[in-house]
Amino acid sequence: MLRRLEKRIHIPLPDFETRVRLFESFLNTKSIEIYPKVDYEELATKTEGYSGSDIKLVCKEALMSTVRKMLPHLNKGDNTKFKDRLDVSDILNAISKTKPISKNLTEKHEKWQNEMGCR
């Protein structure tokens, strides 16, 4: 990951456990229920090669899909039939729409880290 810091620091892609925790954190909303119960380990498996930013984008896209579903009901003044619920299918759909960082770019960053990175 390249960010604007005084020094360049390579942050490797998150491992399986970290991806599980990222999904738990980004999807932990009190106002929206996830249905059926989400398997965070399945999501982590499906997102191998994704950066933390990629996973955050997946979660934002999934949550926005809930808003998109609600809008037609709210515009009609009919908010009684709609529940604030995120379907697991929305998360899986967001994963399919969000592409991870390319392997070439990852390899380039790792090579740079090995040759010139902070130690």
Secondary structure, DSSP 8 states (H G I E B T S, - for coil): ---S-SS--------HHHHHHHHHHHT--SS-EEES---HHHHHHHTTT--HHHHHHHHHHHHHHHHHHHHHHHHTT--SS---EEEHHHHHHHHHHS----HHHHHHHHHHHHHH---
